[in-house]
């Protein structure tokens, strides 16, 4: 699956996109973030607090308990504000 990072999440992780093959135990967005957090100090810094993040699964907004099995893309980004 492709994982995309936006805004300050990208800055902390040090990547804008990466291709990953998570283990079978990664079933949800929250599981994915926890697993990715083990990849580097930057991943940990950017992904360890899900309350500060939003996610999209195949370009649809997702929750931490949203499934990721069989998806093509997951994106992590900070909350958006509008005006």
mmCIF file of the N, C-alpha and C atoms, coordinates in Angstrom:
data_MODEL
# 
_entry.id   MODEL 
# 
loop_
_atom_site.group_PDB 
_atom_site.id 
_atom_site.type_symbol 
_atom_site.label_atom_id 
_atom_site.label_alt_id 
_atom_site.label_comp_id 
_atom_site.label_asym_id 
_atom_site.label_entity_id 
_atom_site.label_seq_id 
_atom_site.pdbx_PDB_ins_code 
_atom_site.Cartn_x 
_atom_site.Cartn_y 
_atom_site.Cartn_z 
_atom_site.occupancy 
_atom_site.B_iso_or_equiv 
_atom_site.pdbx_formal_charge 
_atom_site.auth_seq_id 
_atom_site.auth_comp_id 
_atom_site.auth_asym_id 
_atom_site.auth_atom_id 
_atom_site.pdbx_PDB_model_num 
ATOM 1   N N  . UNK A 1 1  ? 0.841   -1.173 0.000  1.00 0.00 ? 1  UNK A N  1 
ATOM 2   C CA . UNK A 1 1  ? 0.000   0.000  0.000  1.00 0.00 ? 1  UNK A CA 1 
ATOM 3   C C  . UNK A 1 1  ? 0.885   1.235  0.000  1.00 0.00 ? 1  UNK A C  1 
ATOM 4   N N  . UNK A 1 2  ? 0.363   2.312  -0.552 1.00 0.00 ? 2  UNK A N  1 
ATOM 5   C CA . UNK A 1 2  ? 1.053   3.596  -0.502 1.00 0.00 ? 2  UNK A CA 1 
ATOM 6   C C  . UNK A 1 2  ? 0.599   4.328  0.748  1.00 0.00 ? 2  UNK A C  1 
ATOM 7   N N  . UNK A 1 3  ? 1.541   4.963  1.426  1.00 0.00 ? 3  UNK A N  1 
ATOM 8   C CA . UNK A 1 3  ? 1.220   5.825  2.560  1.00 0.00 ? 3  UNK A CA 1 
ATOM 9   C C  . UNK A 1 3  ? 1.711   7.219  2.206  1.00 0.00 ? 3  UNK A C  1 
ATOM 10  N N  . UNK A 1 4  ? 0.819   8.181  2.301  1.00 0.00 ? 4  UNK A N  1 
ATOM 11  C CA . UNK A 1 4  ? 1.137   9.563  1.983  1.00 0.00 ? 4  UNK A CA 1 
ATOM 12  C C  . UNK A 1 4  ? 1.113   10.396 3.258  1.00 0.00 ? 4  UNK A C  1 
ATOM 13  N N  . UNK A 1 5  ? 2.026   11.359 3.332  1.00 0.00 ? 5  UNK A N  1 
ATOM 14  C CA . UNK A 1 5  ? 2.124   12.243 4.488  1.00 0.00 ? 5  UNK A CA 1 
ATOM 15  C C  . UNK A 1 5  ? 2.045   13.684 3.996  1.00 0.00 ? 5  UNK A C  1 
ATOM 16  N N  . UNK A 1 6  ? 1.287   14.505 4.721  1.00 0.00 ? 6  UNK A N  1 
ATOM 17  C CA . UNK A 1 6  ? 1.093   15.896 4.324  1.00 0.00 ? 6  UNK A CA 1 
ATOM 18  C C  . UNK A 1 6  ? 1.436   16.850 5.460  1.00 0.00 ? 6  UNK A C  1 
ATOM 19  N N  . UNK A 1 7  ? 1.828   18.073 5.072  1.00 0.00 ? 7  UNK A N  1 
ATOM 20  C CA . UNK A 1 7  ? 2.087   19.189 5.998  1.00 0.00 ? 7  UNK A CA 1 
ATOM 21  C C  . UNK A 1 7  ? 3.149   18.799 7.036  1.00 0.00 ? 7  UNK A C  1 
ATOM 22  N N  . UNK A 1 8  ? 2.909   19.116 8.316  1.00 0.00 ? 8  UNK A N  1 
ATOM 23  C CA . UNK A 1 8  ? 3.945   18.866 9.327  1.00 0.00 ? 8  UNK A CA 1 
ATOM 24  C C  . UNK A 1 8  ? 4.198   17.378 9.545  1.00 0.00 ? 8  UNK A C  1 
ATOM 25  N N  . UNK A 1 9  ? 3.247   16.517 9.202  1.00 0.00 ? 9  UNK A N  1 
ATOM 26  C CA . UNK A 1 9  ? 3.476   15.072 9.316  1.00 0.00 ? 9  UNK A CA 1 
ATOM 27  C C  . UNK A 1 9  ? 4.591   14.677 8.348  1.00 0.00 ? 9  UNK A C  1 
ATOM 28  N N  . UNK A 1 10 ? 4.537   15.189 7.127  1.00 0.00 ? 10 UNK A N  1 
ATOM 29  C CA . UNK A 1 10 ? 5.582   14.937 6.125  1.00 0.00 ? 10 UNK A CA 1 
ATOM 30  C C  . UNK A 1 10 ? 6.936   15.440 6.621  1.00 0.00 ? 10 UNK A C  1 
ATOM 31  N N  . UNK A 1 11 ? 6.933   16.609 7.237  1.00 0.00 ? 11 UNK A N  1 
ATOM 32  C CA . UNK A 1 11 ? 8.193   17.169 7.730  1.00 0.00 ? 11 UNK A CA 1 
ATOM 33  C C  . UNK A 1 11 ? 8.805   16.291 8.821  1.00 0.00 ? 11 UNK A C  1 
ATOM 34  N N  . UNK A 1 12 ? 7.992   15.788 9.727  1.00 0.00 ? 12 UNK A N  1 
ATOM 35  C CA . UNK A 1 12 ? 8.498   14.956 10.808 1.00 0.00 ? 12 UNK A CA 1 
ATOM 36  C C  . UNK A 1 12 ? 8.956   13.586 10.309 1.00 0.00 ? 12 UNK A C  1 
ATOM 37  N N  . UNK A 1 13 ? 8.162   12.974 9.429  1.00 0.00 ? 13 UNK A N  1 
ATOM 38  C CA . UNK A 1 13 ? 8.499   11.648 8.896  1.00 0.00 ? 13 UNK A CA 1 
ATOM 39  C C  . UNK A 1 13 ? 9.694   11.744 7.943  1.00 0.00 ? 13 UNK A C  1 
ATOM 40  N N  . UNK A 1 14 ? 9.788   12.837 7.207  1.00 0.00 ? 14 UNK A N  1 
ATOM 41  C CA . UNK A 1 14 ? 10.882  13.023 6.260  1.00 0.00 ? 14 UNK A CA 1 
ATOM 42  C C  . UNK A 1 14 ? 10.590  12.453 4.877  1.00 0.00 ? 14 UNK A C  1 
ATOM 43  N N  . UNK A 1 15 ? 9.337   12.080 4.648  1.00 0.00 ? 15 UNK A N  1 
ATOM 44  C CA . UNK A 1 15 ? 8.915   11.530 3.354  1.00 0.00 ? 15 UNK A CA 1 
ATOM 45  C C  . UNK A 1 15 ? 7.549   12.095 3.000  1.00 0.00 ? 15 UNK A C  1 
ATOM 46  N N  . UNK A 1 16 ? 7.268   12.175 1.707  1.00 0.00 ? 16 UNK A N  1 
ATOM 47  C CA . UNK A 1 16 ? 5.912   12.543 1.322  1.00 0.00 ? 16 UNK A CA 1 
ATOM 48  C C  . UNK A 1 16 ? 5.099   11.312 0.942  1.00 0.00 ? 16 UNK A C  1 
ATOM 49  N N  . UNK A 1 17 ? 5.770   10.243 0.546  1.00 0.00 ? 17 UNK A N  1 
ATOM 50  C CA . UNK A 1 17 ? 5.090   9.006  0.174  1.00 0.00 ? 17 UNK A CA 1 
ATOM 51  C C  . UNK A 1 17 ? 6.043   7.840  0.378  1.00 0.00 ? 17 UNK A C  1 
ATOM 52  N N  . UNK A 1 18 ? 5.493   6.704  0.755  1.00 0.00 ? 18 UNK A N  1 
ATOM 53  C CA . UNK A 1 18 ? 6.280   5.484  0.812  1.00 0.00 ? 18 UNK A CA 1 
ATOM 54  C C  . UNK A 1 18 ? 5.375   4.286  0.523  1.00 0.00 ? 18 UNK A C  1 
ATOM 55  N N  . UNK A 1 19 ? 5.969   3.257  -0.006 1.00 0.00 ? 19 UNK A N  1 
ATOM 56  C CA . UNK A 1 19 ? 5.277   2.003  -0.289 1.00 0.00 ? 19 UNK A CA 1 
ATOM 57  C C  . UNK A 1 19 ? 5.620   1.039  0.839  1.00 0.00 ? 19 UNK A C  1 
ATOM 58  N N  . UNK A 1 20 ? 4.599   0.480  1.495  1.00 0.00 ? 20 UNK A N  1 
ATOM 59  C CA . UNK A 1 20 ? 4.827   -0.413 2.627  1.00 0.00 ? 20 UNK A CA 1 
ATOM 60  C C  . UNK A 1 20 ? 4.022   -1.697 2.463  1.00 0.00 ? 20 UNK A C  1 
ATOM 61  N N  . UNK A 1 21 ? 4.492   -2.726 3.137  1.00 0.00 ? 21 UNK A N  1 
ATOM 62  C CA . UNK A 1 21 ? 3.782   -4.007 3.216  1.00 0.00 ? 21 UNK A CA 1 
ATOM 63  C C  . UNK A 1 21 ? 3.640   -4.359 4.684  1.00 0.00 ? 21 UNK A C  1 
ATOM 64  N N  . UNK A 1 22 ? 2.606   -3.834 5.342  1.00 0.00 ? 22 UNK A N  1 
ATOM 65  C CA . UNK A 1 22 ? 2.454   -4.090 6.773  1.00 0.00 ? 22 UNK A CA 1 
ATOM 66  C C  . UNK A 1 22 ? 2.159   -5.562 7.055  1.00 0.00 ? 22 UNK A C  1 
ATOM 67  N N  . UNK A 1 23 ? 2.481   -6.020 8.255  1.00 0.00 ? 23 UNK A N  1 
ATOM 68  C CA . UNK A 1 23 ? 2.180   -7.405 8.617  1.00 0.00 ? 23 UNK A CA 1 
ATOM 69  C C  . UNK A 1 23 ? 0.664   -7.630 8.711  1.00 0.00 ? 23 UNK A C  1 
ATOM 70  N N  . UNK A 1 24 ? 0.277   -8.891 8.721  1.00 0.00 ? 24 UNK A N  1 
ATOM 71  C CA . UNK A 1 24 ? -1.139  -9.252 8.774  1.00 0.00 ? 24 UNK A CA 1 
ATOM 72  C C  . UNK A 1 24 ? -1.848  -8.754 10.033 1.00 0.00 ? 24 UNK A C  1 
ATOM 73  N N  . UNK A 1 25 ? -1.097  -8.404 11.057 1.00 0.00 ? 25 UNK A N  1 
ATOM 74  C CA . UNK A 1 25 ? -1.691  -7.908 12.303 1.00 0.00 ? 25 UNK A CA 1 
ATOM 75  C C  . UNK A 1 25 ? -2.164  -6.470 12.192 1.00 0.00 ? 25 UNK A C  1 
ATOM 76  N N  . UNK A 1 26 ? -1.782  -5.775 11.139 1.00 0.00 ? 26 UNK A N  1 
ATOM 77  C CA . UNK A 1 26 ? -2.208  -4.390 10.920 1.00 0.00 ? 26 UNK A CA 1 
ATOM 78  C C  . UNK A 1 26 ? -3.558  -4.419 10.209 1.00 0.00 ? 26 UNK A C  1 
ATOM 79  N N  . UNK A 1 27 ? -4.613  -4.136 10.960 1.00 0.00 ? 27 UNK A N  1 
ATOM 80  C CA . UNK A 1 27 ? -5.972  -4.237 10.425 1.00 0.00 ? 27 UNK A CA 1 
ATOM 81  C C  . UNK A 1 27 ? -6.685  -2.901 10.286 1.00 0.00 ? 27 UNK A C  1 
ATOM 82  N N  . UNK A 1 28 ? -6.251  -1.887 11.041 1.00 0.00 ? 28 UNK A N  1 
ATOM 83  C CA . UNK A 1 28 ? -6.943  -0.599 11.064 1.00 0.00 ? 28 UNK A CA 1 
ATOM 84  C C  . UNK A 1 28 ? -5.958  0.548  10.836 1.00 0.00 ? 28 UNK A C  1 
ATOM 85  N N  . UNK A 1 29 ? -6.517  1.738  10.645 1.00 0.00 ? 29 UNK A N  1 
ATOM 86  C CA . UNK A 1 29 ? -5.689  2.940  10.522 1.00 0.00 ? 29 UNK A CA 1 
ATOM 87  C C  . UNK A 1 29 ? -4.819  3.111  11.771 1.00 0.00 ? 29 UNK A C  1 
ATOM 88  N N  . UNK A 1 30 ? -5.396  2.889  12.938 1.00 0.00 ? 30 UNK A N  1 
ATOM 89  C CA . UNK A 1 30 ? -4.638  2.999  14.184 1.00 0.00 ? 30 UNK A CA 1 
ATOM 90  C C  . UNK A 1 30 ? -3.505  1.992  14.258 1.00 0.00 ? 30 UNK A C  1 
ATOM 91  N N  . UNK A 1 31 ? -3.784  0.755  13.836 1.00 0.00 ? 31 UNK A N  1 
ATOM 92  C CA . UNK A 1 31 ? -2.733  -0.270 13.794 1.00 0.00 ? 31 UNK A CA 1 
ATOM 93  C C  . UNK A 1 31 ? -1.619  0.149  12.847 1.00 0.00 ? 31 UNK A C  1 
ATOM 94  N N  . UNK A 1 32 ? -1.999  0.698  11.698 1.00 0.00 ? 32 UNK A N  1 
ATOM 95  C CA . UNK A 1 32 ? -1.011  1.118  10.706 1.00 0.00 ? 32 UNK A CA 1 
ATOM 96  C C  . UNK A 1 32 ? -0.134  2.225  11.260 1.00 0.00 ? 32 UNK A C  1 
ATOM 97  N N  . UNK A 1 33 ? -0.747  3.220  11.889 1.00 0.00 ? 33 UNK A N  1 
ATOM 98  C CA . UNK A 1 33 ? 0.029   4.317  12.471 1.00 0.00 ? 33 UNK A CA 1 
ATOM 99  C C  . UNK A 1 33 ? 0.987   3.791  13.532 1.00 0.00 ? 33 UNK A C  1 
ATOM 100 N N  . UNK A 1 34 ? 0.524   2.868  14.376 1.00 0.00 ? 34 UNK A N  1 
ATOM 101 C CA . UNK A 1 34 ? 1.383   2.293  15.417 1.00 0.00 ? 34 UNK A CA 1 
ATOM 102 C C  . UNK A 1 34 ? 2.544   1.523  14.787 1.00 0.00 ? 34 UNK A C  1 
ATOM 103 N N  . UNK A 1 35 ? 2.272   0.744  13.761 1.00 0.00 ? 35 UNK A N  1 
ATOM 104 C CA . UNK A 1 35 ? 3.327   -0.020 13.090 1.00 0.00 ? 35 UNK A CA 1 
ATOM 105 C C  . UNK A 1 35 ? 4.315   0.914  12.393 1.00 0.00 ? 35 UNK A C  1 
ATOM 106 N N  . UNK A 1 36 ? 3.801   1.927  11.703 1.00 0.00 ? 36 UNK A N  1 
ATOM 107 C CA . UNK A 1 36 ? 4.686   2.886  11.038 1.00 0.00 ? 36 UNK A CA 1 
ATOM 108 C C  . UNK A 1 36 ? 5.547   3.633  12.045 1.00 0.00 ? 36 UNK A C  1 
ATOM 109 N N  . UNK A 1 37 ? 5.029   3.877  13.234 1.00 0.00 ? 37 UNK A N  1 
ATOM 110 C CA . UNK A 1 37 ? 5.775   4.602  14.275 1.00 0.00 ? 37 UNK A CA 1 
ATOM 111 C C  . UNK A 1 37 ? 7.050   3.892  14.684 1.00 0.00 ? 37 UNK A C  1 
ATOM 112 N N  . UNK A 1 38 ? 7.153   2.607  14.384 1.00 0.00 ? 38 UNK A N  1 
ATOM 113 C CA . UNK A 1 38 ? 8.351   1.846  14.738 1.00 0.00 ? 38 UNK A CA 1 
ATOM 114 C C  . UNK A 1 38 ? 9.434   1.929  13.663 1.00 0.00 ? 38 UNK A C  1 
ATOM 115 N N  . UNK A 1 39 ? 9.148   2.549  12.540 1.00 0.00 ? 39 UNK A N  1 
ATOM 116 C CA . UNK A 1 39 ? 10.082  2.559  11.408 1.00 0.00 ? 39 UNK A CA 1 
ATOM 117 C C  . UNK A 1 39 ? 11.249  3.521  11.585 1.00 0.00 ? 39 UNK A C  1 
ATOM 118 N N  . UNK A 1 40 ? 11.031  4.638  12.285 1.00 0.00 ? 40 UNK A N  1 
ATOM 119 C CA . UNK A 1 40 ? 12.111  5.615  12.484 1.00 0.00 ? 40 UNK A CA 1 
ATOM 120 C C  . UNK A 1 40 ? 11.682  6.594  13.571 1.00 0.00 ? 40 UNK A C  1 
ATOM 121 N N  . UNK A 1 41 ? 12.641  7.338  14.125 1.00 0.00 ? 41 UNK A N  1 
ATOM 122 C CA . UNK A 1 41 ? 12.263  8.372  15.097 1.00 0.00 ? 41 UNK A CA 1 
ATOM 123 C C  . UNK A 1 41 ? 11.313  9.416  14.502 1.00 0.00 ? 41 UNK A C  1 
ATOM 124 N N  . UNK A 1 42 ? 11.486  9.758  13.240 1.00 0.00 ? 42 UNK A N  1 
ATOM 125 C CA . UNK A 1 42 ? 10.597  10.717 12.584 1.00 0.00 ? 42 UNK A CA 1 
ATOM 126 C C  . UNK A 1 42 ? 9.183   10.186 12.450 1.00 0.00 ? 42 UNK A C  1 
ATOM 127 N N  . UNK A 1 43 ? 9.052   8.904  12.086 1.00 0.00 ? 43 UNK A N  1 
ATOM 128 C CA . UNK A 1 43 ? 7.730   8.278  12.024 1.00 0.00 ? 43 UNK A CA 1 
ATOM 129 C C  . UNK A 1 43 ? 7.078   8.313  13.403 1.00 0.00 ? 43 UNK A C  1 
ATOM 130 N N  . UNK A 1 44 ? 7.842   7.973  14.422 1.00 0.00 ? 44 UNK A N  1 
ATOM 131 C CA . UNK A 1 44 ? 7.291   7.972  15.777 1.00 0.00 ? 44 UNK A CA 1 
ATOM 132 C C  . UNK A 1 44 ? 6.819   9.365  16.165 1.00 0.00 ? 44 UNK A C  1 
ATOM 133 N N  . UNK A 1 45 ? 7.627   10.362 15.879 1.00 0.00 ? 45 UNK A N  1 
ATOM 134 C CA . UNK A 1 45 ? 7.282   11.737 16.225 1.00 0.00 ? 45 UNK A CA 1 
ATOM 135 C C  . UNK A 1 45 ? 6.032   12.207 15.468 1.00 0.00 ? 45 UNK A C  1 
ATOM 136 N N  . UNK A 1 46 ? 5.901   11.816 14.223 1.00 0.00 ? 46 UNK A N  1 
ATOM 137 C CA . UNK A 1 46 ? 4.786   12.279 13.414 1.00 0.00 ? 46 UNK A CA 1 
ATOM 138 C C  . UNK A 1 46 ? 3.495   11.502 13.576 1.00 0.00 ? 46 UNK A C  1 
ATOM 139 N N  . UNK A 1 47 ? 3.591   10.239 14.000 1.00 0.00 ? 47 UNK A N  1 
ATOM 140 C CA . UNK A 1 47 ? 2.411   9.375  13.971 1.00 0.00 ? 47 UNK A CA 1 
ATOM 141 C C  . UNK A 1 47 ? 1.972   8.822  15.319 1.00 0.00 ? 47 UNK A C  1 
ATOM 142 N N  . UNK A 1 48 ? 2.688   9.110  16.378 1.00 0.00 ? 48 UNK A N  1 
ATOM 143 C CA . UNK A 1 48 ? 2.389   8.450  17.650 1.00 0.00 ? 48 UNK A CA 1 
ATOM 144 C C  . UNK A 1 48 ? 1.132   8.980  18.341 1.00 0.00 ? 48 UNK A C  1 
ATOM 145 N N  . UNK A 1 49 ? 0.691   10.179 18.026 1.00 0.00 ? 49 UNK A N  1 
ATOM 146 C CA . UNK A 1 49 ? -0.484  10.755 18.688 1.00 0.00 ? 49 UNK A CA 1 
ATOM 147 C C  . UNK A 1 49 ? -1.620  10.930 17.667 1.00 0.00 ? 49 UNK A C  1 
ATOM 148 N N  . UNK A 1 50 ? -2.480  9.922  17.559 1.00 0.00 ? 50 UNK A N  1 
ATOM 149 C CA . UNK A 1 50 ? -3.562  9.965  16.569 1.00 0.00 ? 50 UNK A CA 1 
ATOM 150 C C  . UNK A 1 50 ? -4.565  11.078 16.819 1.00 0.00 ? 50 UNK A C  1 
ATOM 151 N N  . UNK A 1 51 ? -4.611  11.615 18.033 1.00 0.00 ? 51 UNK A N  1 
ATOM 152 C CA . UNK A 1 51 ? -5.546  12.710 18.297 1.00 0.00 ? 51 UNK A CA 1 
ATOM 153 C C  . UNK A 1 51 ? -5.133  13.984 17.554 1.00 0.00 ? 51 UNK A C  1 
ATOM 154 N N  . UNK A 1 52 ? -3.888  14.033 17.102 1.00 0.00 ? 52 UNK A N  1 
ATOM 155 C CA . UNK A 1 52 ? -3.391  15.197 16.361 1.00 0.00 ? 52 UNK A CA 1 
ATOM 156 C C  . UNK A 1 52 ? -3.437  14.991 14.851 1.00 0.00 ? 52 UNK A C  1 
ATOM 157 N N  . UNK A 1 53 ? -3.976  13.848 14.406 1.00 0.00 ? 53 UNK A N  1 
ATOM 158 C CA . UNK A 1 53 ? -3.947  13.493 12.992 1.00 0.00 ? 53 UNK A CA 1 
ATOM 159 C C  . UNK A 1 53 ? -5.327  13.224 12.434 1.00 0.00 ? 53 UNK A C  1 
ATOM 160 N N  . UNK A 1 54 ? -5.416  13.328 11.140 1.00 0.00 ? 54 UNK A N  1 
ATOM 161 C CA . UNK A 1 54 ? -6.562  12.839 10.397 1.00 0.00 ? 54 UNK A CA 1 
ATOM 162 C C  . UNK A 1 54 ? -6.004  11.844 9.387  1.00 0.00 ? 54 UNK A C  1 
ATOM 163 N N  . UNK A 1 55 ? -6.874  10.984 8.892  1.00 0.00 ? 55 UNK A N  1 
ATOM 164 C CA . UNK A 1 55 ? -6.442  9.985  7.916  1.00 0.00 ? 55 UNK A CA 1 
ATOM 165 C C  . UNK A 1 55 ? -7.490  9.846  6.828  1.00 0.00 ? 55 UNK A C  1 
ATOM 166 N N  . UNK A 1 56 ? -7.035  9.406  5.677  1.00 0.00 ? 56 UNK A N  1 
ATOM 167 C CA . UNK A 1 56 ? -7.924  9.062  4.578  1.00 0.00 ? 56 UNK A CA 1 
ATOM 168 C C  . UNK A 1 56 ? -7.501  7.698  4.045  1.00 0.00 ? 56 UNK A C  1 
ATOM 169 N N  . UNK A 1 57 ? -8.489  6.858  3.777  1.00 0.00 ? 57 UNK A N  1 
ATOM 170 C CA . UNK A 1 57 ? -8.245  5.540  3.202  1.00 0.00 ? 57 UNK A CA 1 
ATOM 171 C C  . UNK A 1 57 ? -8.833  5.552  1.801  1.00 0.00 ? 57 UNK A C  1 
ATOM 172 N N  . UNK A 1 58 ? -7.977  5.329  0.818  1.00 0.00 ? 58 UNK A N  1 
ATOM 173 C CA . UNK A 1 58 ? -8.401  5.415  -0.584 1.00 0.00 ? 58 UNK A CA 1 
ATOM 174 C C  . UNK A 1 58 ? -9.207  6.688  -0.839 1.00 0.00 ? 58 UNK A C  1 
ATOM 175 N N  . UNK A 1 59 ? -8.714  7.797  -0.299 1.00 0.00 ? 59 UNK A N  1 
ATOM 176 C CA . UNK A 1 59 ? -9.211  9.157  -0.480 1.00 0.00 ? 59 UNK A CA 1 
ATOM 177 C C  . UNK A 1 59 ? -10.555 9.436  0.188  1.00 0.00 ? 59 UNK A C  1 
ATOM 178 N N  . UNK A 1 60 ? -10.963 8.591  1.127  1.00 0.00 ? 60 UNK A N  1 
ATOM 179 C CA . UNK A 1 60 ? -12.146 8.857  1.940  1.00 0.00 ? 60 UNK A CA 1 
ATOM 180 C C  . UNK A 1 60 ? -11.706 9.057  3.379  1.00 0.00 ? 60 UNK A C  1 
ATOM 181 N N  . UNK A 1 61 ? -12.236 10.090 4.046  1.00 0.00 ? 61 UNK A N  1 
ATOM 182 C CA . UNK A 1 61 ? -11.863 10.314 5.439  1.00 0.00 ? 61 UNK A CA 1 
ATOM 183 C C  . UNK A 1 61 ? -12.115 9.057  6.263  1.00 0.00 ? 61 UNK A C  1 
ATOM 184 N N  . UNK A 1 62 ? -11.193 8.788  7.189  1.00 0.00 ? 62 UNK A N  1 
ATOM 185 C CA . UNK A 1 62 ? -11.246 7.546  7.961  1.00 0.00 ? 62 UNK A CA 1 
ATOM 186 C C  . UNK A 1 62 ? -11.026 7.835  9.437  1.00 0.00 ? 62 UNK A C  1 
ATOM 187 N N  . UNK A 1 63 ? -11.427 6.887  10.254 1.00 0.00 ? 63 UNK A N  1 
ATOM 188 C CA . UNK A 1 63 ? -11.233 6.937  11.701 1.00 0.00 ? 63 UNK A CA 1 
ATOM 189 C C  . UNK A 1 63 ? -10.122 5.956  12.082 1.00 0.00 ? 63 UNK A C  1 
ATOM 190 N N  . UNK A 1 64 ? -9.593  6.053  13.304 1.00 0.00 ? 64 UNK A N  1 
ATOM 191 C CA . UNK A 1 64 ? -8.551  5.103  13.720 1.00 0.00 ? 64 UNK A CA 1 
ATOM 192 C C  . UNK A 1 64 ? -8.977  3.644  13.624 1.00 0.00 ? 64 UNK A C  1 
ATOM 193 N N  . UNK A 1 65 ? -10.274 3.363  13.747 1.00 0.00 ? 65 UNK A N  1 
ATOM 194 C CA . UNK A 1 65 ? -10.730 1.976  13.667 1.00 0.00 ? 65 UNK A CA 1 
ATOM 195 C C  . UNK A 1 65 ? -11.163 1.564  12.257 1.00 0.00 ? 65 UNK A C  1 
ATOM 196 N N  . UNK A 1 66 ? -10.941 2.431  11.264 1.00 0.00 ? 66 UNK A N  1 
ATOM 197 C CA . UNK A 1 66 ? -11.274 2.089  9.877  1.00 0.00 ? 66 UNK A CA 1 
ATOM 198 C C  . UNK A 1 66 ? -10.327 1.010  9.369  1.00 0.00 ? 66 UNK A C  1 
ATOM 199 N N  . UNK A 1 67 ? -10.840 0.019  8.640  1.00 0.00 ? 67 UNK A N  1 
ATOM 200 C CA . UNK A 1 67 ? -9.999  -1.061 8.147  1.00 0.00 ? 67 UNK A CA 1 
ATOM 201 C C  . UNK A 1 67 ? -9.053  -0.609 7.038  1.00 0.00 ? 67 UNK A C  1 
ATOM 202 N N  . UNK A 1 68 ? -7.885  -1.246 6.997  1.00 0.00 ? 68 UNK A N  1 
ATOM 203 C CA . UNK A 1 68 ? -6.913  -0.966 5.940  1.00 0.00 ? 68 UNK A CA 1 
ATOM 204 C C  . UNK A 1 68 ? -6.554  -2.210 5.128  1.00 0.00 ? 68 UNK A C  1 
ATOM 205 N N  . UNK A 1 69 ? -7.171  -3.328 5.442  1.00 0.00 ? 69 UNK A N  1 
ATOM 206 C CA . UNK A 1 69 ? -6.892  -4.551 4.707  1.00 0.00 ? 69 UNK A CA 1 
ATOM 207 C C  . UNK A 1 69 ? -7.329  -4.395 3.257  1.00 0.00 ? 69 UNK A C  1 
ATOM 208 N N  . UNK A 1 70 ? -6.404  -4.606 2.337  1.00 0.00 ? 70 UNK A N  1 
ATOM 209 C CA . UNK A 1 70 ? -6.716  -4.550 0.918  1.00 0.00 ? 70 UNK A CA 1 
ATOM 210 C C  . UNK A 1 70 ? -6.829  -3.170 0.311  1.00 0.00 ? 70 UNK A C  1 
ATOM 211 N N  . UNK A 1 71 ? -6.503  -2.118 1.056  1.00 0.00 ? 71 UNK A N  1 
ATOM 212 C CA . UNK A 1 71 ? -6.603  -0.768 0.489  1.00 0.00 ? 71 UNK A CA 1 
ATOM 213 C C  . UNK A 1 71 ? -5.338  -0.430 -0.292 1.00 0.00 ? 71 UNK A C  1 
ATOM 214 N N  . UNK A 1 72 ? -5.469  0.517  -1.201 1.00 0.00 ? 72 UNK A N  1 
ATOM 215 C CA . UNK A 1 72 ? -4.337  0.924  -2.026 1.00 0.00 ? 72 UNK A CA 1 
ATOM 216 C C  . UNK A 1 72 ? -3.548  2.072  -1.411 1.00 0.00 ? 72 UNK A C  1 
ATOM 217 N N  . UNK A 1 73 ? -4.238  2.950  -0.643 1.00 0.00 ? 73 UNK A N  1 
ATOM 218 C CA . UNK A 1 73 ? -3.594  4.174  -0.188 1.00 0.00 ? 73 UNK A CA 1 
ATOM 219 C C  . UNK A 1 73 ? -4.162  4.637  1.146  1.00 0.00 ? 73 UNK A C  1 
ATOM 220 N N  . UNK A 1 74 ? -3.258  5.049  2.019  1.00 0.00 ? 74 UNK A N  1 
ATOM 221 C CA . UNK A 1 74 ? -3.649  5.681  3.281  1.00 0.00 ? 74 UNK A CA 1 
ATOM 222 C C  . UNK A 1 74 ? -2.850  6.980  3.386  1.00 0.00 ? 74 UNK A C  1 
ATOM 223 N N  . UNK A 1 75 ? -3.538  8.055  3.732  1.00 0.00 ? 75 UNK A N  1 
ATOM 224 C CA . UNK A 1 75 ? -2.879  9.353  3.887  1.00 0.00 ? 75 UNK A CA 1 
ATOM 225 C C  . UNK A 1 75 ? -3.044  9.835  5.325  1.00 0.00 ? 75 UNK A C  1 
ATOM 226 N N  . UNK A 1 76 ? -2.003  10.443 5.856  1.00 0.00 ? 76 UNK A N  1 
ATOM 227 C CA . UNK A 1 76 ? -2.031  11.049 7.183  1.00 0.00 ? 76 UNK A CA 1 
ATOM 228 C C  . UNK A 1 76 ? -1.763  12.538 7.041  1.00 0.00 ? 76 UNK A C  1 
ATOM 229 N N  . UNK A 1 77 ? -2.548  13.348 7.756  1.00 0.00 ? 77 UNK A N  1 
ATOM 230 C CA . UNK A 1 77 ? -2.425  14.808 7.657  1.00 0.00 ? 77 UNK A CA 1 
ATOM 231 C C  . UNK A 1 77 ? -2.982  15.447 8.904  1.00 0.00 ? 77 UNK A C  1 
ATOM 232 N N  . UNK A 1 78 ? -2.596  16.693 9.174  1.00 0.00 ? 78 UNK A N  1 
ATOM 233 C CA . UNK A 1 78 ? -3.142  17.393 10.340 1.00 0.00 ? 78 UNK A CA 1 
ATOM 234 C C  . UNK A 1 78 ? -4.592  17.796 10.081 1.00 0.00 ? 78 UNK A C  1 
ATOM 235 N N  . UNK A 1 79 ? -5.332  18.078 11.156 1.00 0.00 ? 79 UNK A N  1 
ATOM 236 C CA . UNK A 1 79 ? -6.711  18.547 10.977 1.00 0.00 ? 79 UNK A CA 1 
ATOM 237 C C  . UNK A 1 79 ? -6.737  19.795 10.098 1.00 0.00 ? 79 UNK A C  1 
ATOM 238 N N  . UNK A 1 80 ? -7.768  19.914 9.308  1.00 0.00 ? 80 UNK A N  1 
ATOM 239 C CA . UNK A 1 80 ? -7.917  21.051 8.410  1.00 0.00 ? 80 UNK A CA 1 
ATOM 240 C C  . UNK A 1 80 ? -8.874  22.058 9.023  1.00 0.00 ? 80 UNK A C  1 
ATOM 241 N N  . UNK A 1 81 ? -8.613  23.303 8.725  1.00 0.00 ? 81 UNK A N  1 
ATOM 242 C CA . UNK A 1 81 ? -9.547  24.351 9.126  1.00 0.00 ? 81 UNK A CA 1 
ATOM 243 C C  . UNK A 1 81 ? -9.952  25.105 7.868  1.00 0.00 ? 81 UNK A C  1 
ATOM 244 N N  . UNK A 1 82 ? -11.083 25.693 7.921  1.00 0.00 ? 82 UNK A N  1 
ATOM 245 C CA . UNK A 1 82 ? -11.565 26.438 6.763  1.00 0.00 ? 82 UNK A CA 1 
ATOM 246 C C  . UNK A 1 82 ? -12.004 27.819 7.168  1.00 0.00 ? 82 UNK A C  1 
ATOM 247 N N  . UNK A 1 83 ? -12.293 28.604 6.193  1.00 0.00 ? 83 UNK A N  1 
ATOM 248 C CA . UNK A 1 83 ? -12.699 29.951 6.494  1.00 0.00 ? 83 UNK A CA 1 
ATOM 249 C C  . UNK A 1 83 ? -13.669 30.489 5.496  1.00 0.00 ? 83 UNK A C  1 
# 
